[in-house]
Structure formats: structure tokens, C-alpha cells
Amino acid sequence: MTSLVVDARPWAGQHSPRRILAVRLQAFGDLVATLPYLYQVREAHPEARLDLLTRDLYAGFVDTVPWFDRAVYLGRSWTDAQALGSLLRLLPRLAAARYDVVLDLQASPLTHRLRRLLRPAAWTHFDRHSPRSAYERIRDTLDRAGVGAIVHRPGFGEVDLGPARARLGGAGWRPEETLVLLSPGSHIPTRQWPTESWVELAGAVVQRWPSPVRLLLLGVDRIKPRTDAIASTPDLPVVDLVGRTTMGELAPLVASARLTIAEDGGLSHLSCALGTPTLALLPGGSADVWVRPVGPHVDHLTPAGVDCAPCLDTVCRFGDMRCARWSVDKVYDAATALLQRAAAPPSPSGG
């Protein structure tokens, strides 16, 4: 059911729109979450020009997505005034394209202003505030644009795994090993499972898995204190690429994994978007309301039995992260159960 919160003027033309602009400025995880849905727009309008406006911070990733006709990059700006200045410099180029449809998946004051300046025949703005999963709101936003029936479906085109497999092989991975991606990647303390629990989970995966397994660690340098605790544990077969990849390498590496276990962050959203079975650990914060994943290939753990969740605190007010007290057994069992469900064929009823 489409949300009435979505502000839109649907496409009413008798023909397919010729020029479509999608807008998602930040953040990386939110950007990649839109791709399976935008890919359906591309499928519905294969002859249309489909452009993306985003930040140049993500250019290395976006440039690997072949079905965007053009990516337009906003400069790296940290204040509203800088962002507005960067947008004004791009405005003549954007206006010259004469877009028929603007899909505003950011819905900020800046992008609202852009849409009014571009004056497209049809447009839609992301629902920023209703207490539903972002994936539900992305689907509703594009569905209301009148550019196709948008459904929850992972994947955003073919991903060339060859270079990733070669790199993994050079780091010790063997094709007979199951690759499990562990991502303690949230930068918000109240969305983090304890590091010592991640280390214990890594050992449990290696010891209990019914076939040979190798752990994959990805992410930015900021998370190295946490991933180093896993990588430095004796006798764990690990491919540690934290801080050693470009953004363009991320999708093939994540798609090479058989399973992802992740905190809320860019890699969690990328794994969900690619269709990799993904267990999201969502303690505290707003994550259990707004970034809950959608689909048969995903699952999540959220706080239970605590009065303080969900919260918007970035530091636990009690100092004990009581919302993240899942046992390693609970996380491991949830991950393996997800993997079994994801591998099962759909029921005749489609459930």
C-alpha cells in the first residue's frame, strides 16, 4: 500500500518520460539502498535517460553502476551554504537537461529547492519522517512517481565477480571455503554490538560451520580497532581488507560473500541491496525503526525487554548498552536460520 505521506505529482504523459533525474545526496548506505528500486525504473523505461545527482564522495562506487546514463556530483560540502553554492554551480547543467521527472530520494530543503527550480512535469519527494523502514519509504516514493510498479526486490544488475575472486584468492581464500562477511561497522556507539562479542562470534562461525569457512572484513580505517580484534585472533582464517579497498571494489566483494552479519552501516545496506543474505544487528538508536531490512534474504535483531529502546541517543544513558545483549549463540542461530530460509525455494503461494 502506498504511503499518503509521500508528496508527489505522478507522471501523466501518454508516452514514457524521456529524461529522469534521481537525487540522493547522502549517506552511502542510504544511496545504495535506493539502487534496487531505481533499477526497476531503468527496466520500465529502457530508452529514457536516467541520471543521478549525488555527492562526489561516492563517485568511485557510482561510476561502476553502468545503467545510469550520467552521474552529476555535488561538491564535498559540510555546511548548508557550501552545499547551496555547489548546487548553484551545477544548476545550468541540470536545467539544460530539461528533466521530465525528478525523483527526490533525499527530501531536504536543498533538494526541494532544486526540484522547484527544474520545474519537471512529474516529481516525488521521499517520506523522511514516518516510523517505517526506509526500504518501505523508498518503494513508496518511487511507486508514487508513476514511472512503474515498484516492488521489494534485491539486485541492481550484473556484478562482475572475477576481479573480486582474484583478489580474495590472493589473500588466501579458496573457492571451496564459504565466505562470511562480518561488519562491525556502525560509527554510532549505541548501534554497536560489543567488540568482544564480534570476536567470539568469529570463532563460533569458524568452529561450527559445517564446511570450511573464511571470514571477510571490509570497511574504512575508522573501524580498524574493532576489526583488528578479530583479525589478530589466533587460528581464525580471515581476509582483512579493512582500509584497503576502493569504493568501486565494494560491490563485487560483498556479492562474493555467502552471508553477511553487520551492524547498521553502508556495508549492511549494500549487502541487502545486492541480495546477499544479511543479518542486521540493530541495537539502540533509531535503527530498529527506520533501517529495518525488507525481504526474504534479510533478517534483523532488535532490542527486546528493555524500556529505553528505541532511542535517539548516541551514547547509552545507562552506560551498559543493555539493548545489545544478544548472546553469540542467538546471533549465530539467527544467521544460520536466515541462510536456510534464503536458500529455500519460494512457496507456491509466493510466501
C-alpha positions in Angstrom: 0.0 0.0 0.0 1.4 3.4 -1.0 2.0 5.9 1.8 -0.1 9.0 1.8 2.9 10.8 3.4 4.7 10.8 0.0 4.5 14.2 -1.7 4.2 13.7 -5.4 2.9 14.7 -8.8 2.9 11.5 -10.8 3.9 11.2 -14.5 0.7 11.5 -16.5 2.2 11.5 -20.0 0.9 9.1 -22.7 4.5 8.2 -23.5 7.4 7.1 -21.4 9.3 10.0 -19.9 12.5 10.8 -21.8 14.6 12.3 -19.1 14.6 11.2 -15.4 16.8 12.6 -12.6 17.2 10.7 -9.3 18.5 12.6 -6.4 20.2 11.0 -3.3 23.0 13.1 -1.8 23.9 11.1 1.3 24.8 8.8 3.0 26.4 5.9 1.3 24.2 3.3 2.9 21.1 5.3 2.0 22.3 5.8 -1.5 22.9 2.1 -2.2 19.5 1.2 -0.6 17.8 3.1 -3.4 19.6 1.1 -6.2 17.3 -2.0 -6.5 14.3 0.3 -6.8 15.9 2.7 -9.2 17.0 -0.3 -11.3 13.3 -1.1 -11.7 12.7 2.4 -13.1 15.5 1.7 -15.6 13.9 -1.6 -16.6 10.5 0.1 -17.0 12.0 2.9 -19.2 15.0 1.4 -21.0 15.0 4.2 -23.6 14.9 7.1 -21.1 17.9 9.0 -20.0 18.3 8.2 -16.3 20.7 10.4 -14.4 21.8 10.5 -10.7 22.7 13.5 -8.6 24.8 12.6 -5.6 27.9 13.7 -3.8 31.4 13.3 -5.3 32.3 11.3 -2.2 30.6 8.3 -3.8 31.9 8.7 -7.3 34.1 5.7 -7.1 31.1 3.5 -6.4 28.5 5.2 -8.6 30.9 5.1 -11.7 30.7 1.2 -11.5 26.9 1.3 -11.9 26.5 1.1 -15.7 22.8 1.8 -16.1 22.9 5.4 -15.0 23.4 7.4 -18.2 25.1 10.2 -16.3 26.1 10.9 -12.7 26.3 14.5 -11.6 28.3 15.1 -8.5 27.7 17.8 -5.9 31.0 19.0 -4.4 32.1 17.8 -0.9 30.5 20.4 1.3 29.9 20.4 5.0 27.6 23.4 5.5 24.3 24.4 4.0 25.8 27.4 2.4 28.6 25.3 0.8 26.1 22.8 -0.5 23.9 25.5 -1.9 26.9 27.1 -3.7 27.9 23.8 -5.2 24.3 23.2 -6.4 24.0 26.6 -8.0 27.2 25.9 -10.0 25.6 22.7 -11.3 22.2 24.3 -11.9 22.7 25.4 -15.5 23.9 21.9 -16.5 20.9 20.3 -14.7 18.4 22.8 -16.2 19.7 22.3 -19.7 18.8 18.6 -19.4 15.1 19.5 -19.1 14.1 16.6 -17.0 10.6 15.2 -17.3 10.7 13.6 -13.9 12.7 14.3 -10.7 12.8 11.5 -8.1 13.9 13.2 -4.9 15.1 10.5 -2.6 16.7 13.0 -0.2 13.8 15.4 0.5 16.0 18.1 2.1 15.3 21.8 1.9 18.1 21.9 -0.7 16.6 19.2 -2.9 13.1 20.7 -2.6 14.5 24.0 -3.9 16.3 22.1 -6.8 13.0 20.5 -7.9 11.2 23.8 -7.9 14.0 25.4 -10.0 14.0 22.5 -12.5 10.2 22.5 -12.9 9.7 18.9 -14.1 6.3 17.7 -15.2 6.4 15.0 -12.6 8.2 14.6 -9.3 8.1 12.8 -6.0 9.7 13.5 -2.6 11.0 10.9 -0.1 9.0 10.4 3.1 11.5 11.3 5.7 9.5 11.1 8.9 7.0 8.2 9.1 8.1 5.5 11.5 8.6 2.8 8.9 11.5 1.1 7.3 13.5 3.2 4.9 13.1 0.4 2.3 9.3 0.8 2.5 9.5 4.5 2.1 11.9 4.3 -0.9 9.5 1.9 -2.6 6.5 4.2 -1.9 8.4 7.3 -3.1 9.2 5.8 -6.5 5.8 4.0 -6.8 4.0 7.3 -6.4 6.1 8.9 -9.2 4.0 7.0 -11.8 7.1 5.6 -13.5 6.4 1.9 -12.9 5.1 -0.6 -10.4 8.0 -0.7 -7.8 8.3 -3.8 -5.6 10.7 -5.0 -3.0 13.3 -6.9 -5.0 17.1 -7.1 -4.4 19.7 -6.7 -7.0 20.7 -3.9 -9.3 22.2 -5.5 -12.4 25.0 -7.9 -13.1 28.1 -7.7 -10.8 31.4 -8.9 -12.3 32.9 -11.1 -9.5 36.0 -12.0 -11.4 38.4 -9.3 -10.0 37.0 -9.7 -6.5 37.5 -13.5 -6.6 41.1 -13.0 -7.8 41.8 -10.6 -5.0 40.3 -12.8 -2.4 42.3 -15.8 -3.7 45.5 -13.7 -3.5 44.6 -13.1 0.2 44.2 -16.8 1.0 40.5 -17.6 0.2 39.9 -20.8 -1.6 36.8 -21.5 -3.7 35.7 -24.4 -1.5 35.5 -22.1 1.5 32.3 -20.4 2.5 32.9 -16.6 2.7 31.2 -14.9 5.6 31.4 -11.1 5.8 31.5 -9.7 9.3 30.9 -5.9 9.6 31.1 -4.2 13.0 30.8 -1.0 11.0 28.5 1.4 12.8 30.1 4.7 13.8 27.4 5.4 16.4 28.2 3.8 19.9 24.5 3.0 20.6 24.3 0.9 17.4 27.3 -1.2 18.2 27.4 -4.8 19.4 30.4 -5.2 21.8 33.7 -5.9 20.1 34.4 -8.9 22.3 31.1 -10.4 21.1 32.2 -10.0 17.5 35.4 -11.8 18.3 33.5 -14.6 19.9 31.1 -14.8 17.0 34.0 -15.0 14.6 35.3 -18.0 16.5 31.9 -19.6 16.6 31.4 -19.3 12.8 34.7 -20.9 12.1 34.2 -23.7 14.6 30.6 -24.6 14.0 30.2 -24.1 10.2 29.6 -27.5 8.6 32.1 -26.8 5.8 35.4 -24.8 5.6 34.8 -21.1 6.1 36.8 -17.9 5.8 35.9 -14.5 7.3 35.9 -11.4 5.3 36.5 -8.0 6.9 35.7 -4.8 4.9 35.3 -1.1 5.8 37.1 2.1 6.4 40.1 2.7 8.6 37.8 4.1 11.4 36.6 0.6 12.3 40.1 -1.0 12.4 40.3 -1.0 16.2 37.3 -3.3 16.2 38.1 -5.4 13.1 41.8 -5.8 14.2 40.5 -7.6 17.3 39.1 -10.2 15.0 41.9 -10.3 12.5 44.5 -10.7 15.3 42.8 -13.7 17.0 44.9 -16.8 16.5 43.7 -19.6 14.2 41.0 -17.6 12.6 41.0 -17.8 8.7 40.5 -14.1 7.8 40.7 -12.0 4.7 41.3 -8.5 6.2 40.7 -5.8 3.6 39.7 -3.0 6.0 41.0 0.3 4.7 42.5 -1.5 1.6 39.7 -1.2 -1.0 38.3 1.4 -3.2 34.6 2.2 -3.3 34.5 0.6 -6.8 35.6 -2.8 -5.4 33.0 -3.0 -2.6 30.0 -4.4 -4.5 31.9 -7.4 -6.1 33.5 -8.2 -2.7 30.2 -8.1 -0.8 28.4 -10.1 -3.6 31.1 -12.8 -3.2 30.1 -13.5 0.4 27.6 -16.2 1.2 26.4 -14.4 4.3 26.7 -11.0 5.9 26.4 -10.2 9.6 26.5 -6.5 10.1 25.7 -3.5 12.3 23.8 -0.7 10.7 26.1 0.9 8.1 26.9 1.2 4.4 28.0 -2.4 4.0 24.8 -3.7 5.6 22.7 -1.7 3.1 24.9 -2.7 0.2 24.7 -6.4 1.1 20.9 -6.2 1.4 20.7 -4.3 -2.0 22.8 -7.0 -3.7 20.6 -9.8 -2.4 23.3 -11.4 -0.2 21.7 -13.0 2.9 22.1 -10.3 5.5 21.6 -10.4 9.3 21.4 -6.8 10.6 22.2 -6.2 14.3 20.2 -3.1 15.3 20.7 -2.2 18.9 19.5 1.1 20.3 19.2 4.3 18.3 16.5 4.8 15.7 17.9 1.9 13.6 15.3 -0.6 14.7 12.5 1.7 13.4 14.0 3.2 10.3 16.6 0.9 8.8 14.9 -2.4 9.3 15.7 -4.5 6.2 13.0 -5.9 3.9 12.9 -9.2 2.0 13.2 -13.0 2.4 17.0 -12.7 2.2 17.3 -10.5 5.2 16.6 -10.6 9.0 17.4 -8.4 12.0 17.8 -8.5 15.7 16.4 -5.5 17.7 16.3 -4.7 21.4 13.9 -6.8 23.5 12.9 -6.5 27.1 14.3 -3.0 27.7 12.3 0.1 28.3 14.7 2.5 26.7 14.5 1.3 23.2 14.2 2.7 20.6 16.1 5.8 21.5 17.9 8.6 19.7 20.9 8.8 22.0 24.4 8.4 20.5 25.8 7.4 23.9 24.0 5.0 26.2 22.4 6.9 29.0 22.9 4.0 31.3 26.4 3.2 30.2 25.9 -0.5 29.8 24.3 -0.9 26.3 21.6 -3.2 27.7 19.9 -3.1 24.3 22.7 -5.0 22.7 22.9 -8.0 25.0 22.3 -10.7 22.4 24.3 -13.9 23.1 26.7 -15.1 20.4 24.5 -18.3 20.2 21.5 -16.2 19.4 23.2 -14.2 16.7 24.8 -17.4 15.2 21.5 -19.3 15.2 19.6 -16.3 13.7 22.3 -16.1 10.9 22.2 -19.8 10.0 18.4 -19.9 10.1 18.3 -16.9 7.7 20.7 -18.7 5.4 18.5 -21.7 5.3 15.3 -19.6 4.6 17.1 -17.7 1.9 18.2 -20.9 0.2 14.7 -22.4 0.3 12.6 -22.2 -2.9 9.5 -19.9 -2.6 6.2 -21.5 -1.7 3.6 -22.0 -4.4 1.6 -19.1 -2.9 4.6 -16.8 -3.2 5.2 -16.5 0.5 
